Amino acid sequence: MSERDVVITGIGLVSCLGEGPEAHWRALSDEAAAPAVDTERFAPYCVHPLPAIDWNLQIPKRGDQRQMETWQRLGTYAAGLALDDAGLKTDEALCASMDMVVAAGGGERDEAVDAQILEASAARNDREVLLNEKLTTDLRPTLFLAQLSNLLAGNISIVHKVTGSSRTFMGEEGAGIAAVETAVARIRSGQSNHMLVGGAFNAEHADMLLGYELGGFLHRGAWKPVWQRAGAEGGGLVAGSGGAFLVLESRGHAEARGRKPYAKIEKVSSSRVRRSREDLTAGIADLLKRLDAPADTTLALSGASGAHAATAAEKAAIDALSDVALRGFGTRTGHLKEAQFPFAVALAALAVHNGAAYPAFDRAAEKPFSGAAGRALATTVGYHIFEGAALIAPAD
Amino acid sequence: MTKTTDHLGRPLVAVTGIGVVTSLGVGKKDNWQALTSGQSGIHRITRFPTDHLKTQIAGTVDFLASSDKGASPLTFELADTAATEAVSQSGLSLDDFGGPLFLASPPVELDWKDRMALYHDGKGASAAARIAEAAGTLKSLDIFETTQFGAIADRLSDKFGARGLPITLSTACASGATAIQLGVEAIRRGESDRALSIGADGSATAEALIRFSLLSALSMQNEVPEKASKPFSKDRDGFVLAEGSAALVLESLESALARGAKVLGILAGCGERADDFHRTRSKPDGSPAIAAVRAALADSGLGEDGIGYVNAHGTSTPENDKMEHLSLSTVFGERMKKIPISSNKSMIGHTLSAAGAIEAAFSLMTMLEGVIPPTINYDHPDPAIDLDVVPNRKRSADVSTVLSNSFGFGGQNTCLVMAREPV
């Protein structure tokens, strides 16, 4: 045990399962629950939609809410939940000295304006001039900021007064992996004492789905659990709306203010397997090996997306760890992109904290395990690039 | 024996390679020649039609192979070109760099040309459905890659043999400085003895211009493009959108000396502070920018008397230049009137995600060459801003320490302190 151990003292979660750590623990412990999936609105794709949210609870000013597109609002909301959970929401001094790393996407465009331009373009040869004409008159001036990547962090500063520092990482799942890894490294080395780290993703937007579909990654047709999409129509990925933020502190910092942590982040590892030339399963196996997980590691919270190649490789690598029960939470929440890894870490921390495992999310593919959780792995293998894993242990 | 740790016992971080591209040209030599001659890279836009646009000038990089290929390919080529120059100068391997990569780059979206092509190829009831349908039939990942925020850093990692998962970041107009800060921190933690930090921005599209224009951030002085960017002048009316890139090879001083590399400068300190006041405006008392400057000074171990030159953020917007003056005067007091400060943006415009990295590169060259690049277009000084802006002509000066400021939308404030010799 060390003063510089990195512990999790606050968890803010939103997904189709609800909001907050307790709601997620309850929902995920219910083996019989039907998936919360919308199969109509974005057909032929399914999405896991947002639950009903009262934004006022974390973003009291309507004016602030209006300045954000959905993913920014969602992230700001989830960040507020995490700060609340850590008992920091009303601690001005600790928020003002808190460092922040946000994993962000962006680009929630105005679909109506785009559609008008595209429709008009059929009758025009001067499409570039058309673009100038329409964008200068039809774009809402503040939309740029509402969809801009670093403005999720900007809004967290404005709404929750987190101002120690603000950094935004981009790059799909890899952004979330790097955000957690960097935050942990900074706390462990003494470069920071307490940090807010996480991300959010709104799947219910045509441009966000398009980001996957340009690479042919989206699953089509009837919904299936994440491990059972190989061979089905489409690319296997089902997106979900959600967000995950964590408050991380040095053990010394948490103890000094009398907070009991959920769990400790023992190690984080990340990689960039060159998938066109290297074997991904071997790469993931190496990533997991670098965590030096001891024998009491019984559970793996996998953020597998369903994307065929990445998901098959991850399953093979984790199944090779014979004492570890695999749980692919994407079956229940969908793929949360930048927020996927922070979400995986949060769920692993909840299992370790509760000393219990989640039931199988897909009984056909995941083995039953009802023993004590001990330590847990959190993994995220990018649908296209980048991989990450963490080892989560009891706080003491 | 040279001391290789700083005032806090951390490894000192040296710069052993610098690469730069701006609208003034490719490479340090051409850029420095133009910059110290007071030459402007701002010109009328030819990349796209400017009908209906209030701003028709920019500092676009029009001379690369990808200049007309879209934001994502151009940003990659800019980053690649600067990194090649920097790594070559450092003497490290061009395909087996062996350290982490940090890339500051703009959030890019599907190019309008591709969006329109997909719409016209696709079938479906709505515009979105038509595009999605056509997307599902694409036979290559080329368009997909242009929309993935991690793709440019992934390709750069592959090419240069960087280690591990590369980090792509955005802190708006402070991004380039943040990329350098992340590299410094990784070396100080002992995770690596080297890092490659790059800022690159090739995103001057019509839509980007319109977005900034709608926020009233851009200069509309189109008549004489090279005169539009006039930081600290009374008649400044906004920044000029521009493109460019810079790369720094950062290395622990110990490792640089051990392999006999030429040390070009020291990255002595980094400081940051977020602003919670407004999405585009700074807190009226300037306290976040003041705190960022002070944090950088404290991190470097240099006091307020230790800074010999300030490389300003100096965007030429009414708000920034006023607030930057307020912040610096608060930190340095009366002495600020005597510290030379100049804005590279008067010549190269605002290179957004790349600005912090480009201006760090020019700060290091200022110390190496003993020449301060001027603030051009300083014909009508703003009487409320009493600064020695090195007006219109370069100045020979023995500069041993520099403060470089970067401030951005979303409350981003990041400052770097650089030194010629270990401090």
Chai-1 contact restraints between the chains, C-beta under 6 A:
chainA,res_idxA,chainB,res_idxB,connection_type,confidence,min_distance_angstrom,max_distance_angstrom,comment,restraint_id
A,G106,B,P107,contact,1.0,0.0,6.0,A-B,restraint_1
A,G107,B,E109,contact,1.0,0.0,6.0,A-B,restraint_2
A,A115,B,A127,contact,1.0,0.0,6.0,A-B,restraint_3
A,L118,B,Y119,contact,1.0,0.0,6.0,A-B,restraint_4
A,L118,B,A127,contact,1.0,0.0,6.0,A-B,restraint_5
A,S121,B,M116,contact,1.0,0.0,6.0,A-B,restraint_6
A,E128,B,F48,contact,1.0,0.0,6.0,A-B,restraint_7
A,E128,B,P49,contact,1.0,0.0,6.0,A-B,restraint_8
A,V129,B,P49,contact,1.0,0.0,6.0,A-B,restraint_9
A,V129,B,D51,contact,1.0,0.0,6.0,A-B,restraint_10
A,L131,B,W112,contact,1.0,0.0,6.0,A-B,restraint_11
A,L131,B,A206,contact,1.0,0.0,6.0,A-B,restraint_12
A,N132,B,D51,contact,1.0,0.0,6.0,A-B,restraint_13
A,N132,B,H52,contact,1.0,0.0,6.0,A-B,restraint_14
A,N132,B,L53,contact,1.0,0.0,6.0,A-B,restraint_15
A,N132,B,A206,contact,1.0,0.0,6.0,A-B,restraint_16
A,E133,B,H52,contact,1.0,0.0,6.0,A-B,restraint_17
A,L135,B,E207,contact,1.0,0.0,6.0,A-B,restraint_18
A,L135,B,I210,contact,1.0,0.0,6.0,A-B,restraint_19
A,T136,B,H52,contact,1.0,0.0,6.0,A-B,restraint_20
A,T136,B,I210,contact,1.0,0.0,6.0,A-B,restraint_21
A,P141,B,L214,contact,1.0,0.0,6.0,A-B,restraint_22
A,P141,B,L215,contact,1.0,0.0,6.0,A-B,restraint_23
A,F144,B,R211,contact,1.0,0.0,6.0,A-B,restraint_24
A,L145,B,R279,contact,1.0,0.0,6.0,A-B,restraint_25
A,S149,B,P107,contact,1.0,0.0,6.0,A-B,restraint_26
A,S149,B,S170,contact,1.0,0.0,6.0,A-B,restraint_27
A,N150,B,S170,contact,1.0,0.0,6.0,A-B,restraint_28
A,N150,B,T171,contact,1.0,0.0,6.0,A-B,restraint_29
A,N150,B,A172,contact,1.0,0.0,6.0,A-B,restraint_30
A,N150,B,G410,contact,1.0,0.0,6.0,A-B,restraint_31
A,L151,B,G410,contact,1.0,0.0,6.0,A-B,restraint_32
A,G154,B,R279,contact,1.0,0.0,6.0,A-B,restraint_33
A,G154,B,G410,contact,1.0,0.0,6.0,A-B,restraint_34
A,G154,B,G411,contact,1.0,0.0,6.0,A-B,restraint_35
A,S157,B,A274,contact,1.0,0.0,6.0,A-B,restraint_36
A,S157,B,D276,contact,1.0,0.0,6.0,A-B,restraint_37
A,S157,B,G411,contact,1.0,0.0,6.0,A-B,restraint_38
A,I158,B,D276,contact,1.0,0.0,6.0,A-B,restraint_39
A,K161,B,D276,contact,1.0,0.0,6.0,A-B,restraint_40
A,T163,B,A274,contact,1.0,0.0,6.0,A-B,restraint_41
A,T163,B,D276,contact,1.0,0.0,6.0,A-B,restraint_42
A,S165,B,E272,contact,1.0,0.0,6.0,A-B,restraint_43
A,S166,B,A274,contact,1.0,0.0,6.0,A-B,restraint_44
A,R167,B,T171,contact,1.0,0.0,6.0,A-B,restraint_45
A,R167,B,T178,contact,1.0,0.0,6.0,A-B,restraint_46
A,T168,B,S170,contact,1.0,0.0,6.0,A-B,restraint_47
A,F169,B,I167,contact,1.0,0.0,6.0,A-B,restraint_48
A,F169,B,L169,contact,1.0,0.0,6.0,A-B,restraint_49
A,M170,B,F149,contact,1.0,0.0,6.0,A-B,restraint_50
A,M170,B,T168,contact,1.0,0.0,6.0,A-B,restraint_51
A,M170,B,S170,contact,1.0,0.0,6.0,A-B,restraint_52
A,G171,B,F149,contact,1.0,0.0,6.0,A-B,restraint_53
A,G171,B,G150,contact,1.0,0.0,6.0,A-B,restraint_54
A,G171,B,T168,contact,1.0,0.0,6.0,A-B,restraint_55
A,E172,B,G150,contact,1.0,0.0,6.0,A-B,restraint_56
A,G174,B,G150,contact,1.0,0.0,6.0,A-B,restraint_57
A,G174,B,L165,contact,1.0,0.0,6.0,A-B,restraint_58
A,A178,B,L165,contact,1.0,0.0,6.0,A-B,restraint_59
A,A178,B,I167,contact,1.0,0.0,6.0,A-B,restraint_60
A,A185,B,R189,contact,1.0,0.0,6.0,A-B,restraint_61
A,S189,B,R189,contact,1.0,0.0,6.0,A-B,restraint_62
A,A206,B,A128,contact,1.0,0.0,6.0,A-B,restraint_63
A,L210,B,A132,contact,1.0,0.0,6.0,A-B,restraint_64
A,L210,B,A135,contact,1.0,0.0,6.0,A-B,restraint_65
A,G211,B,T147,contact,1.0,0.0,6.0,A-B,restraint_66
A,E213,B,A132,contact,1.0,0.0,6.0,A-B,restraint_67
A,E213,B,A135,contact,1.0,0.0,6.0,A-B,restraint_68
A,E213,B,G136,contact,1.0,0.0,6.0,A-B,restraint_69
A,L214,B,A135,contact,1.0,0.0,6.0,A-B,restraint_70
A,L214,B,I143,contact,1.0,0.0,6.0,A-B,restraint_71
A,L214,B,F144,contact,1.0,0.0,6.0,A-B,restraint_72
A,L214,B,T147,contact,1.0,0.0,6.0,A-B,restraint_73
A,G215,B,L141,contact,1.0,0.0,6.0,A-B,restraint_74
A,G215,B,F144,contact,1.0,0.0,6.0,A-B,restraint_75
A,S270,B,L165,contact,1.0,0.0,6.0,A-B,restraint_76
A,R272,B,S157,contact,1.0,0.0,6.0,A-B,restraint_77
A,R272,B,L165,contact,1.0,0.0,6.0,A-B,restraint_78
A,I385,B,G150,contact,1.0,0.0,6.0,A-B,restraint_79
A,I385,B,D154,contact,1.0,0.0,6.0,A-B,restraint_80
A,F386,B,L165,contact,1.0,0.0,6.0,A-B,restraint_81
